[in-house]
């Protein structure tokens, strides 16, 4: 953070902090008092298809983001502040704005998380801008984490114990309410309007993007339904509106502050008592926190195939087989109903339960034997709740090249299906062509022992598992 200039025109560049509550950027802008322009930039390369046929913005993900931007735009309009939304290279857009505005510019934006964001901000340091950063995505501050970042814990368990045993040093600050924007708007003339990708398939959104829908869901989940009272028991369910919290899409885009959720849980516990169920949701927020600070600590190393463990990874299948496996994944035709159901759900809704994500990733890495980063990018394209730190952290974890490595993190998918979807509710919803099959039929098919005539044979068989 550089020294502030009270006379400079302010530009607040929003990225993954699409909200008004608990927002340090808006607070800093109001305290400064200079005219303010609020902007969002959709990076052009997010819409470009790469050599593997992937972009960064699948249809459901794009729709959630668009709804989040519209919700914030309407809220800012109510306070007579325009919300300028652009499409292009972030560095190019901001330098064009700098050239448009007469005088000094104070650029406020959230602290960089991924290396890509770090490169943007590093490039902007070469221009005549007063760059001010703030935290928007984490429970803790940079100052609170400074000692841990110097020697980052190799396992989540060590991180959690450190945080929980040092409550004084790791107190989660109270979430602050929205700041009234009693501030002059800085008009902008630069134009690079967003055009959104079209979809060639039906999108069935589970949730609407935006701060107000997020706050409404938070209130409904905790206080109306009291669904947190069974969170630990039901969070691994493959279906169901209240099985898990579903906070993740709003957290990913910053429509909900993690500190807001944390303190709402504490309020709930003050009213109804702390239980293992309520604690477990805070436990999961700490997992998210761990991955976020891990990315700050390890940066580019999290994106290389050997991961932070620097374990050499060799292809164990021929190139032709690798391409066959990849295409089966892309077309949701792996022949494993549990996996294909998840791939169909992901494409059409932008969401898959955490338990199914782990099973899908395990199959991708250990059975299809594909590069884990390819699977991480596939999730990045489609997930409405894509969070770069959590997504890549979890994929690396399952590939054995991330934190807390073990020799093999492979799931028996038939055992998992028997445990988490024994009634086949999820498979019947997304694979109706085999709706008449029973559990043993599916287990036999996935393991290649007796194939279902109306479903593709498995590209790679899963380990056998019999219902007893």
C-alpha positions as CSV (number, residue, x, y, z in Angstrom):
1,X,0.0,0.0,0.0
2,X,1.4,3.4,-1.0
3,X,0.8,6.7,0.7
4,X,-2.6,8.2,0.0
5,X,-3.4,11.4,-1.8
6,X,-6.5,13.1,-0.6
7,X,-6.8,15.2,-3.8
8,X,-6.6,12.3,-6.2
9,X,-9.6,11.0,-8.1
10,X,-10.5,7.6,-6.8
11,X,-11.2,4.5,-8.8
12,X,-12.5,1.4,-6.9
13,X,-11.7,-1.7,-9.0
14,X,-13.9,-4.5,-7.8
15,X,-13.0,-8.1,-8.6
16,X,-14.1,-10.8,-6.1
17,X,-15.7,-8.3,-3.7
18,X,-19.1,-7.7,-5.3
19,X,-20.9,-6.3,-2.2
20,X,-21.4,-3.2,-0.1
21,X,-21.3,-4.8,3.4
22,X,-18.0,-5.4,5.1
23,X,-16.2,-3.7,2.3
24,X,-12.9,-2.0,3.2
25,X,-12.6,-0.4,-0.3
26,X,-15.9,1.5,-0.1
27,X,-14.9,2.5,3.5
28,X,-11.5,3.9,2.4
29,X,-13.1,5.8,-0.5
30,X,-15.7,7.5,1.7
31,X,-13.1,8.4,4.4
32,X,-10.9,9.9,1.7
33,X,-13.9,11.9,0.3
34,X,-12.5,12.6,-3.3
35,X,-14.8,11.8,-6.3
36,X,-15.2,8.1,-6.9
37,X,-15.6,5.8,-9.9
38,X,-16.6,2.2,-9.3
39,X,-15.5,-0.3,-12.0
40,X,-15.5,-4.0,-12.8
41,X,-13.4,-5.5,-15.6
42,X,-14.3,-8.9,-17.2
43,X,-10.9,-10.1,-18.5
44,X,-11.1,-10.8,-22.2
45,X,-9.2,-14.1,-22.0
46,X,-11.8,-15.5,-19.7
47,X,-14.0,-15.8,-22.8
48,X,-11.3,-17.3,-25.1
49,X,-11.3,-21.0,-25.8
50,X,-7.9,-22.6,-25.3
51,X,-6.2,-25.6,-27.0
52,X,-8.1,-28.0,-24.7
53,X,-11.5,-26.5,-25.6
54,X,-11.9,-24.6,-22.4
55,X,-12.7,-21.0,-21.5
56,X,-12.9,-19.5,-18.0
57,X,-16.6,-18.8,-18.1
58,X,-19.2,-21.5,-18.6
59,X,-22.8,-20.6,-19.1
60,X,-24.1,-21.1,-15.5
61,X,-21.0,-19.4,-14.1
62,X,-21.5,-16.4,-16.4
63,X,-25.1,-16.1,-15.5
64,X,-24.3,-16.1,-11.7
65,X,-21.7,-13.4,-12.2
66,X,-23.9,-11.3,-14.4
67,X,-26.7,-11.4,-11.8
68,X,-24.2,-10.4,-9.1
69,X,-23.1,-7.4,-11.1
70,X,-26.7,-6.4,-11.9
71,X,-27.6,-6.6,-8.2
72,X,-24.6,-4.4,-7.2
73,X,-25.3,-2.0,-10.1
74,X,-28.9,-1.4,-8.8
75,X,-27.7,-0.9,-5.2
76,X,-25.1,1.7,-6.4
77,X,-27.7,3.5,-8.5
78,X,-29.8,3.9,-5.4
79,X,-26.9,5.9,-4.0
80,X,-26.4,7.9,-7.2
81,X,-23.2,6.1,-8.0
82,X,-22.8,4.6,-11.5
83,X,-21.1,1.1,-11.9
84,X,-18.9,1.0,-14.9
85,X,-18.5,-2.5,-16.3
86,X,-15.8,-3.3,-18.9
87,X,-14.5,-6.2,-20.9
88,X,-10.9,-6.4,-21.9
89,X,-7.4,-6.6,-20.5
90,X,-7.5,-5.1,-16.9
91,X,-4.2,-3.3,-17.2
92,X,-5.2,-1.8,-20.6
93,X,-8.6,-0.7,-19.3
94,X,-7.2,1.0,-16.2
95,X,-4.4,2.8,-18.1
96,X,-7.1,4.1,-20.5
97,X,-9.0,5.4,-17.6
98,X,-5.8,7.0,-16.2
99,X,-5.3,8.8,-19.5
100,X,-8.9,10.0,-19.5
101,X,-8.9,11.5,-16.0
102,X,-7.1,14.8,-15.4
103,X,-4.9,14.8,-12.3
104,X,-3.7,12.2,-9.9
105,X,-5.5,8.8,-9.5
106,X,-5.9,6.7,-6.4
107,X,-6.7,3.1,-7.4
108,X,-8.3,1.0,-4.7
109,X,-8.6,-2.8,-5.2
110,X,-8.5,-6.0,-3.2
111,X,-5.3,-7.7,-2.4
112,X,-4.1,-10.1,-5.1
113,X,-4.9,-13.8,-4.6
114,X,-3.8,-15.7,-7.7
115,X,-0.5,-15.1,-9.5
116,X,-2.5,-13.6,-12.4
117,X,-3.9,-10.9,-10.2
118,X,-0.4,-10.3,-8.8
119,X,0.9,-9.7,-12.3
120,X,-1.9,-7.2,-13.1
121,X,-1.1,-5.2,-10.0
122,X,2.6,-5.4,-10.6
123,X,2.2,-4.1,-14.1
124,X,0.1,-1.2,-12.8
125,X,3.0,-0.2,-10.5
126,X,4.8,1.0,-13.6
127,X,2.2,3.7,-14.2
128,X,1.5,6.9,-12.4
129,X,-1.1,5.5,-10.0
130,X,-1.5,5.6,-6.2
131,X,-2.3,1.9,-5.6
132,X,-4.1,1.0,-2.4
133,X,-5.0,-2.6,-1.6
134,X,-7.3,-4.1,1.1
135,X,-8.5,-7.6,2.2
136,X,-11.9,-8.7,1.0
137,X,-11.9,-12.5,0.8
138,X,-10.4,-13.7,4.1
139,X,-11.3,-14.0,7.8
140,X,-7.9,-12.8,8.9
141,X,-5.7,-9.9,7.9
142,X,-2.2,-9.8,6.5
143,X,-0.8,-8.6,9.8
144,X,-2.5,-11.5,11.7
145,X,-1.0,-14.0,9.2
146,X,2.4,-12.6,8.8
147,X,4.2,-15.0,11.1
148,X,2.4,-18.1,9.7
149,X,3.2,-16.9,6.1
150,X,6.9,-16.9,6.9
151,X,6.7,-20.7,7.6
152,X,3.3,-21.8,6.3
153,X,1.9,-24.9,7.9
154,X,2.2,-28.0,5.8
155,X,-1.2,-29.4,6.9
156,X,-4.6,-27.9,7.7
157,X,-4.6,-29.6,11.1
158,X,-1.5,-27.6,12.2
159,X,-3.0,-24.4,10.8
160,X,-6.3,-25.0,12.6
161,X,-4.7,-25.8,15.9
162,X,-2.6,-22.7,15.7
163,X,-5.6,-20.5,15.0
164,X,-7.9,-22.0,17.6
165,X,-5.3,-22.1,20.3
166,X,-4.4,-18.4,19.8
167,X,-7.8,-16.8,19.9
168,X,-6.4,-13.4,20.8
169,X,-4.1,-13.2,17.8
170,X,-6.6,-14.8,15.4
171,X,-9.8,-13.0,16.4
172,X,-12.1,-12.6,13.4
173,X,-13.0,-9.0,13.2
174,X,-16.7,-8.0,13.2
175,X,-18.3,-7.7,9.8
176,X,-19.1,-4.0,9.2
177,X,-22.4,-2.8,7.8
178,X,-22.6,-1.0,4.4
179,X,-21.2,2.5,4.3
180,X,-23.5,5.2,3.1
181,X,-21.9,6.5,-0.1
182,X,-22.2,10.2,0.6
183,X,-19.5,11.0,-2.0
184,X,-19.4,12.6,-5.5
185,X,-19.3,10.3,-8.5
186,X,-16.4,10.6,-11.0
187,X,-17.9,10.3,-14.5
188,X,-16.1,8.1,-17.0
189,X,-16.2,8.2,-20.8
190,X,-14.2,5.1,-21.6
191,X,-16.3,2.4,-23.1
192,X,-15.6,-1.4,-23.5
193,X,-19.0,-2.9,-22.7
194,X,-19.4,-6.6,-21.7
195,X,-20.9,-9.1,-24.1
196,X,-21.8,-12.3,-22.4
197,X,-21.2,-15.8,-23.9
198,X,-24.2,-17.6,-25.3
199,X,-25.2,-21.1,-24.3
200,X,-26.1,-24.0,-26.6
201,X,-27.6,-26.0,-23.7
202,X,-30.2,-25.3,-21.0
203,X,-28.9,-23.8,-17.7
204,X,-30.8,-24.5,-14.5
205,X,-29.6,-22.1,-11.9
206,X,-29.8,-23.3,-8.3
207,X,-29.1,-19.8,-6.9
208,X,-29.1,-16.2,-8.0
209,X,-26.0,-14.1,-7.9
210,X,-25.7,-10.9,-5.9
211,X,-25.3,-9.6,-2.4
212,X,-29.0,-9.3,-1.6
213,X,-29.8,-12.9,-2.7
214,X,-26.8,-14.0,-0.7
215,X,-27.8,-12.2,2.5
216,X,-31.4,-13.5,2.0
217,X,-30.1,-17.1,1.7
218,X,-27.8,-16.7,4.8
219,X,-30.8,-15.6,6.8
220,X,-33.0,-18.4,5.5
221,X,-30.4,-21.2,6.0
222,X,-29.4,-20.2,9.5
223,X,-32.4,-18.5,11.1
224,X,-35.5,-19.7,9.2
225,X,-34.6,-23.3,8.4
226,X,-32.0,-23.7,11.2
227,X,-30.3,-26.1,8.7
228,X,-27.0,-25.6,10.4
229,X,-28.3,-27.8,13.2
230,X,-27.7,-30.9,10.9
231,X,-24.8,-29.5,8.8
232,X,-22.1,-32.0,9.6
233,X,-24.5,-34.9,9.2
234,X,-25.9,-33.8,5.8
235,X,-23.1,-31.8,4.1
236,X,-21.9,-34.8,2.1
237,X,-25.4,-35.4,0.5
238,X,-25.3,-35.4,-3.3
239,X,-28.8,-33.8,-3.5
240,X,-31.0,-31.5,-1.4
241,X,-31.4,-27.8,-0.9
242,X,-30.4,-27.7,2.7
243,X,-27.9,-30.6,2.9
244,X,-25.0,-28.2,2.8
245,X,-24.9,-24.5,3.3
246,X,-24.4,-23.5,-0.4
247,X,-22.7,-20.3,0.7
248,X,-19.8,-21.0,-1.6
249,X,-21.0,-19.2,-4.8
250,X,-21.6,-15.9,-2.9
251,X,-18.3,-16.3,-1.1
252,X,-16.4,-16.9,-4.3
253,X,-17.6,-13.7,-5.9
254,X,-17.5,-11.7,-2.7
255,X,-21.2,-11.2,-2.5
256,X,-21.0,-12.5,1.1
257,X,-18.2,-11.6,3.4
258,X,-16.7,-14.7,5.2
259,X,-16.5,-12.6,8.3
260,X,-20.3,-11.9,8.0
261,X,-21.0,-15.6,7.8
262,X,-18.6,-16.4,10.7
263,X,-20.3,-13.9,13.1
264,X,-23.8,-15.0,12.0
265,X,-22.8,-18.5,13.1
266,X,-21.5,-17.2,16.4
267,X,-24.8,-15.4,16.9
268,X,-26.7,-18.6,16.1
269,X,-24.6,-20.4,18.7
270,X,-25.2,-17.7,21.2
271,X,-29.0,-18.3,20.7
272,X,-29.2,-22.0,20.3
273,X,-25.9,-23.3,21.7
274,X,-22.7,-24.5,20.0
275,X,-22.7,-28.1,18.8
276,X,-20.5,-30.2,16.6
277,X,-22.9,-29.4,13.8
278,X,-22.5,-25.6,14.1
279,X,-18.8,-25.8,14.8
280,X,-18.2,-27.8,11.6
281,X,-19.4,-25.0,9.4
282,X,-16.8,-22.7,11.0
283,X,-14.3,-25.6,10.5
284,X,-15.0,-25.5,6.8
285,X,-14.6,-21.8,6.7
286,X,-11.1,-22.4,8.2
287,X,-10.3,-24.9,5.4
288,X,-11.2,-22.2,2.9
289,X,-9.0,-19.7,4.8
290,X,-6.1,-22.2,4.8
291,X,-6.2,-22.5,1.0
292,X,-6.4,-18.8,0.5
293,X,-3.3,-18.1,2.6
294,X,-1.5,-21.1,1.1
295,X,-1.9,-19.4,-2.3
296,X,-0.3,-16.3,-0.9
297,X,2.6,-18.3,0.5
298,X,3.2,-20.6,-2.5
299,X,1.9,-18.6,-5.5
300,X,3.0,-20.1,-8.9
301,X,4.1,-23.4,-7.3
302,X,0.4,-24.3,-6.8
303,X,-0.1,-24.4,-10.6
304,X,2.7,-26.6,-11.7
305,X,2.1,-30.3,-12.1
306,X,4.5,-31.4,-9.3
307,X,2.8,-29.0,-7.0
308,X,4.2,-27.6,-3.8
309,X,5.7,-31.1,-3.0
310,X,7.7,-30.9,-6.3
311,X,6.9,-34.6,-6.9
312,X,7.8,-35.5,-10.5
313,X,4.7,-36.6,-12.4
314,X,5.0,-38.8,-15.4
315,X,2.3,-39.8,-18.0
316,X,1.5,-43.4,-17.4
317,X,-0.8,-43.8,-20.5
318,X,-0.2,-43.3,-24.2
319,X,-1.2,-40.0,-25.8
320,X,-4.0,-41.6,-27.8
321,X,-5.5,-43.2,-24.6
322,X,-5.1,-39.9,-22.8
323,X,-7.0,-38.1,-25.5
324,X,-9.7,-40.8,-25.4
325,X,-10.1,-40.4,-21.7
326,X,-10.2,-36.6,-21.9
327,X,-12.9,-36.6,-24.6
328,X,-15.0,-39.1,-22.5
329,X,-14.8,-36.7,-19.6
330,X,-15.7,-33.6,-21.7
331,X,-18.7,-35.4,-23.2
332,X,-19.8,-36.9,-19.8
333,X,-19.5,-40.3,-21.3
334,X,-17.0,-42.0,-19.0
335,X,-19.4,-44.8,-18.6
336,X,-19.4,-44.4,-14.8
337,X,-22.9,-43.2,-13.9
338,X,-21.8,-41.5,-10.7
339,X,-19.2,-39.4,-12.6
340,X,-21.3,-38.7,-15.7
341,X,-24.2,-37.5,-13.5
342,X,-21.8,-35.1,-11.8
343,X,-20.5,-33.8,-15.1
344,X,-24.0,-33.2,-16.4
345,X,-25.1,-31.5,-13.2
346,X,-22.0,-29.3,-13.3
347,X,-22.5,-28.2,-16.8
348,X,-26.2,-27.3,-16.4
349,X,-26.2,-25.8,-12.9
350,X,-22.7,-24.7,-12.2
351,X,-22.6,-26.7,-9.0
352,X,-21.7,-30.2,-7.7
353,X,-21.7,-31.3,-4.1
354,X,-18.3,-31.3,-2.3
355,X,-18.5,-35.1,-1.9
356,X,-19.1,-35.7,-5.6
357,X,-16.3,-33.3,-6.5
358,X,-13.9,-35.4,-4.6
359,X,-15.1,-38.6,-6.2
360,X,-15.0,-37.0,-9.7
361,X,-11.5,-35.7,-9.1
362,X,-10.3,-39.0,-7.8
363,X,-11.6,-40.8,-10.9
364,X,-10.0,-38.2,-13.2
365,X,-6.6,-38.5,-11.5
366,X,-6.3,-42.1,-10.5
367,X,-8.5,-44.0,-13.0
368,X,-8.4,-41.8,-16.1
369,X,-4.8,-40.9,-15.2
370,X,-5.0,-37.3,-16.5
371,X,-3.1,-34.3,-15.4
372,X,-4.9,-33.0,-12.3
373,X,-4.5,-29.4,-13.5
374,X,-6.7,-30.2,-16.6
375,X,-9.4,-31.3,-14.2
376,X,-9.0,-28.2,-12.1
377,X,-9.4,-26.0,-15.2
378,X,-12.5,-27.9,-16.1
379,X,-14.0,-27.1,-12.7
380,X,-12.8,-23.5,-13.1
381,X,-14.8,-23.2,-16.3
382,X,-18.1,-24.4,-15.0
383,X,-18.3,-23.9,-11.2
384,X,-20.4,-20.9,-10.1
385,X,-18.5,-21.0,-6.8
386,X,-15.0,-21.3,-8.5
387,X,-12.5,-20.1,-6.0
388,X,-9.0,-20.3,-7.3
389,X,-7.3,-21.1,-4.0
390,X,-9.8,-23.8,-2.9
391,X,-10.2,-25.4,-6.3
392,X,-6.5,-25.8,-7.1
393,X,-5.7,-26.6,-3.5
394,X,-8.2,-29.4,-3.4
395,X,-7.2,-30.9,-6.7
396,X,-3.5,-30.8,-5.8
397,X,-4.4,-32.4,-2.4
398,X,-6.1,-35.3,-4.1
399,X,-3.3,-35.7,-6.6
400,X,-0.8,-36.0,-3.7
401,X,1.2,-32.9,-4.7
402,X,-0.5,-30.4,-2.4
403,X,-0.7,-30.1,1.4
404,X,-0.6,-33.0,3.8
405,X,0.5,-35.5,1.0
406,X,-0.2,-39.2,1.3
407,X,0.9,-41.9,-1.2
408,X,-2.6,-42.4,-2.6
409,X,-5.8,-40.4,-2.2
410,X,-8.0,-42.6,-4.2
411,X,-11.7,-43.2,-3.6
412,X,-13.5,-46.5,-4.3
413,X,-16.4,-44.9,-6.3
414,X,-18.7,-47.9,-5.8
415,X,-18.3,-47.8,-2.1
416,X,-18.8,-44.0,-2.2
417,X,-22.0,-44.4,-4.2
418,X,-23.3,-47.0,-1.8
419,X,-22.6,-44.7,1.1
420,X,-23.8,-41.4,-0.2
421,X,-26.4,-42.1,-2.9
422,X,-27.8,-45.6,-2.1
423,X,-31.2,-44.6,-3.3
424,X,-29.7,-43.4,-6.6
425,X,-31.6,-40.1,-6.3
426,X,-28.7,-38.2,-7.9
427,X,-28.1,-40.6,-10.7
428,X,-31.8,-40.9,-11.5
429,X,-32.0,-37.1,-11.7
430,X,-29.2,-36.7,-14.1
431,X,-29.1,-40.0,-15.9
432,X,-32.8,-40.8,-16.6
433,X,-31.9,-43.4,-19.2
434,X,-30.9,-45.8,-16.4
435,X,-33.6,-44.7,-13.9
436,X,-34.9,-48.3,-13.8
437,X,-31.6,-49.7,-12.7
438,X,-31.0,-50.6,-9.0
439,X,-28.0,-50.0,-6.9
440,X,-26.3,-53.3,-7.6
441,X,-26.9,-52.8,-11.3
442,X,-25.0,-49.5,-11.2
443,X,-22.2,-51.0,-9.1
444,X,-21.9,-53.9,-11.5
445,X,-21.8,-51.5,-14.5
446,X,-19.2,-49.1,-13.0
447,X,-16.9,-52.0,-12.2
448,X,-17.4,-53.6,-15.6
449,X,-18.9,-56.9,-14.4
450,X,-22.3,-56.6,-16.0
451,X,-23.0,-53.7,-18.3
452,X,-26.2,-51.7,-18.7
453,X,-27.4,-51.7,-22.3
454,X,-28.6,-48.1,-22.2
455,X,-25.4,-46.6,-20.9
456,X,-21.9,-46.4,-22.3
457,X,-19.4,-49.0,-20.9
458,X,-16.9,-47.5,-18.5
459,X,-13.8,-46.1,-20.1
460,X,-11.9,-47.3,-17.0
461,X,-13.6,-49.7,-14.5
462,X,-14.0,-48.7,-10.9
463,X,-13.1,-51.1,-8.1
464,X,-15.7,-53.7,-7.4
465,X,-17.9,-53.3,-4.3
466,X,-20.9,-55.4,-3.4
467,X,-24.0,-54.4,-1.4
468,X,-24.2,-56.4,1.7
